[in-house]
């Protein structure tokens, strides 16, 4: 499965001419895990983030954009209470939402609804696999977010929505903050992410972004990820895993889950204590570090 995914993303790079597409990148090594500074503060919400893990349930929702793009969507959500912030998640090539279940479940336990579709031409059992269909996925994402809000109105706060993704799913997510900007999104997490084949500037209302990158990744390289990061003019942070590969969430599962969860708690609940924990979250095992200007 991993070899197939790596080969597929490599093919996507060639076929769709994916590139870092930045002429202004600084030396990535200048951001080696060292300092972390803070500047932005999301608006605090009336309902604080849960202080303990919540029981989680799952649901399967069936969507179809334009009648030709089936988008079956799995939702992880707290078993009771709400409304909660929504995190929309995009999988990588030849993958599926359940491949990220540990991470997505951790987010749901912390008080978030997580919705993750299977994209029609890039999931691991797609009847007609096409790597270059990634360019159509931001439109799918906008559609699924709208439909999930309709399907779960009591469970989701429509004013607290974010997006995340891995690999081609992170490319999809970057599209939602650039050429296919969805203004409903308040924050984003990019796992092994780079820009679209025809990159557009990050646009719209500023939204904090957290990049998570393994320095040994040969599929989406460190330089490509940092190239995208360097184009962001909003509050941002870069979680570097020096011995990490294309699967940073598996290389350092606790670090990635803890750091991203505290990022969400800050960005979507206004939890300043969670923000203060971020550098320590990243450095907990001595295998990663965080830099940035959140």
C-alpha positions in Angstrom: 0.0 0.0 0.0 2.7 2.5 0.9 4.8 1.7 -2.2 1.7 2.1 -4.3 0.9 5.5 -2.7 4.5 6.8 -3.1 4.6 5.7 -6.7 1.2 7.3 -7.4 2.1 10.6 -5.9 5.4 10.5 -7.9 3.3 10.0 -11.0 1.1 12.8 -10.1 4.1 15.1 -9.8 5.2 14.2 -13.3 1.8 14.1 -14.9 0.5 17.3 -13.4 3.8 19.1 -13.1 3.5 19.6 -9.4 6.3 21.9 -8.1 7.2 23.8 -5.1 6.5 26.9 -7.1 8.2 29.5 -5.0 11.0 31.9 -5.9 11.1 33.4 -2.4 11.9 30.4 -0.2 14.4 30.9 2.4 16.9 28.2 3.4 14.7 25.5 5.1 17.5 24.6 7.4 17.1 28.1 8.9 13.9 26.8 10.6 15.5 23.8 12.3 13.7 23.1 15.6 14.7 26.0 17.7 12.4 28.9 18.5 8.7 29.6 18.5 7.1 33.0 18.7 3.5 34.0 19.1 1.5 36.9 17.7 -2.1 36.1 16.6 -5.0 35.3 18.9 -8.2 33.7 17.5 -11.4 35.0 18.9 -12.3 33.1 22.1 -15.5 31.1 21.9 -18.3 31.0 24.5 -17.9 27.3 24.9 -14.5 26.2 26.1 -12.6 23.2 24.8 -13.4 19.9 26.7 -11.0 19.2 29.5 -11.0 15.5 29.2 -11.4 13.0 26.3 -14.9 12.4 25.1 -16.5 9.1 24.0 -16.6 9.0 20.2 -19.0 7.5 17.7 -18.9 7.3 13.9 -21.4 7.8 11.1 -21.4 7.1 7.4 -22.9 9.7 5.2 -23.5 9.4 1.4 -23.0 12.4 -0.8 -22.7 12.8 -4.6 -21.6 16.0 -6.2 -23.2 16.7 -9.6 -24.5 13.1 -9.6 -21.1 12.0 -11.0 -18.8 12.3 -8.1 -19.7 9.9 -5.2 -18.2 11.1 -1.9 -19.1 8.6 0.9 -18.0 10.4 4.0 -17.1 8.9 7.4 -17.6 11.2 10.4 -16.0 10.8 13.8 -17.8 12.9 16.5 -18.3 13.1 20.2 -21.1 10.8 21.2 -23.1 13.5 22.9 -23.2 17.3 23.4 -22.3 20.0 21.0 -22.2 21.9 18.8 -18.5 21.3 18.2 -16.0 22.7 15.7 -15.8 20.8 12.4 -12.5 19.5 10.9 -12.7 18.4 7.3 -10.0 15.9 6.4 -8.7 14.9 3.0 -6.8 11.5 2.5 -3.8 11.0 0.3 -3.5 9.1 -3.0 -4.5 5.4 -2.9 -5.6 5.9 0.7 -8.9 6.2 2.6 -10.2 7.9 5.8 -9.8 4.8 8.0 -6.0 4.8 7.3 -5.9 7.9 9.5 -8.4 6.6 12.1 -6.0 6.9 15.1 -5.4 10.6 14.4 -8.9 11.5 13.5 -10.3 9.7 16.5 -7.9 11.7 18.8 -9.3 14.9 17.4 -12.8 13.8 17.9 -12.0 12.8 21.5 -10.8 16.3 22.1 -14.1 17.8 21.1 -14.2 18.1 17.3 -16.4 16.6 14.6 -14.1 15.2 11.9 -15.6 14.5 8.4 -13.5 12.6 5.9 -14.7 11.6 2.4 -13.4 9.0 -0.1 -12.5 11.0 -3.2 -14.0 9.3 -6.3 -10.8 8.9 -8.3 -8.0 8.8 -5.7 -9.0 6.5 -2.9 -7.5 3.1 -2.7 -10.4 1.2 -4.3 -11.4 3.9 -6.8 -13.1 2.1 -9.8 -11.3 4.6 -12.1 -8.1 5.8 -10.5 -6.7 9.1 -11.7 -4.0 10.8 -9.7 -4.5 14.1 -11.6 -8.1 14.3 -10.3 -6.6 16.0 -7.2 -7.2 19.3 -9.0 -11.0 18.7 -8.7 -10.9 17.8 -5.0 -11.1 21.3 -3.5 -14.6 21.6 -5.2 -15.5 18.3 -3.7 -14.4 19.5 -0.3 -16.5 22.7 -0.4 -19.5 20.6 -1.4 -19.0 18.0 1.4 -18.5 20.6 4.0 -21.8 22.2 3.0 -23.6 18.8 3.1 -22.2 17.8 6.4 -23.4 21.0 7.9 -26.9 20.2 6.7 -26.7 16.6 7.9 -25.4 17.4 11.4 -26.8 20.8 12.4 -27.0 20.1 16.1 -23.5 18.6 16.3 -21.5 21.3 14.4 -20.9 24.9 15.0 -20.9 26.5 11.5 -18.7 29.3 12.6 -15.8 27.0 13.6 -14.7 25.1 10.6 -11.2 24.0 9.6 -9.5 21.7 7.1 -6.6 19.2 7.2 -5.1 16.6 4.8 -2.2 14.4 4.1 0.0 14.4 0.9 -2.4 14.8 -2.0 -5.0 15.6 0.6 -2.8 18.3 2.0 -2.5 19.7 -1.6 -6.3 19.7 -1.7 -6.4 21.5 1.6 -3.9 24.2 0.4 -6.2 24.7 -2.6 -9.0 25.5 -0.1 -6.8 28.4 1.3 -5.7 29.6 -2.1 -7.2 29.2 -5.6 -10.4 27.6 -4.3 -10.6 29.6 -1.1 -13.3 28.6 1.2 -13.9 31.5 3.5 -15.7 29.3 6.1 -12.3 27.8 7.1 -10.7 29.3 10.2 -7.5 27.2 10.3 -5.7 24.3 8.6 -3.2 21.5 9.1 -1.0 20.2 6.3 0.7 16.8 6.7 3.3 16.4 4.0 1.7 19.2 1.9 2.8 21.3 -1.1 1.0 23.6 -3.5 -1.3 22.7 -6.4 0.0 22.1 -10.0 -0.9 25.6 -10.9 -0.4 27.4 -7.5 -2.4 30.4 -6.6 -1.5 32.8 -3.7 -2.9 32.1 -0.3 -5.9 34.4 -0.2 -8.9 35.6 1.8 -9.2 36.1 5.5 -6.1 35.1 7.4 -6.3 31.6 8.9 -3.5 30.0 11.0 -1.8 27.1 9.3 0.3 24.3 10.8 2.6 22.3 8.5 3.8 18.9 9.6 6.8 17.5 7.6 9.3 14.7 7.8 12.7 15.8 6.6 13.4 12.5 5.0 10.2 12.5 2.9 11.1 11.8 -0.8 7.5 12.0 -2.1 6.7 15.6 -0.9 10.1 16.9 -0.1 11.0 19.1 2.8 11.9 21.9 0.4 8.6 21.6 -1.4 6.7 21.7 1.9 8.7 24.6 3.2 8.2 26.4 -0.2 4.5 26.4 0.4 4.9 27.4 4.1 7.1 30.3 3.1 4.3 31.7 0.8 1.9 31.9 3.8 1.7 35.5 5.1 -0.8 34.5 7.9 0.0 33.1 11.4 1.8 29.8 10.7 4.0 27.1 12.3 6.2 24.3 10.9 6.5 21.0 12.8 9.6 19.4 11.6 10.4 15.7 12.2 14.1 15.3 11.2 13.9 11.5 10.9 10.3 11.5 9.6 9.2 10.1 6.2 6.1 10.7 4.1 4.0 9.5 7.0 4.8 11.8 9.8 1.6 10.9 11.7 2.9 7.3 11.8 6.6 8.1 12.5 5.7 10.2 15.5 2.0 9.5 16.2 1.9 10.9 19.8 3.8 14.1 18.9 1.7 14.7 15.8 -1.6 14.0 17.5 -0.8 16.1 20.6 0.6 19.0 18.7 -2.2 19.1 16.1 -4.9 18.7 18.8 -3.5 21.7 20.8 -3.3 23.7 17.6 -7.0 23.0 16.9 -7.9 23.8 20.5 -6.3 27.2 20.2 -7.4 27.9 16.6 -11.1 26.8 17.0 -11.7 27.2 20.8 -9.5 30.2 21.5 -7.6 28.1 24.2 -4.5 30.1 25.0 -3.1 27.4 27.3 -3.2 24.9 24.4 -1.2 27.4 22.3 1.4 27.8 25.1 1.9 24.0 25.1 2.7 23.7 21.4 6.5 23.9 21.6 6.5 21.4 24.4 4.1 19.1 22.6 6.4 19.1 19.6 9.6 18.5 21.6 8.1 15.8 23.9 10.1 12.9 22.5 13.1 14.8 21.3 12.3 13.8 17.8 10.6 16.9 16.5 10.5 20.7 16.9 8.3 23.6 16.1 9.0 27.0 14.7 6.7 29.7 13.5 4.7 32.9 14.2 1.3 31.9 15.5 
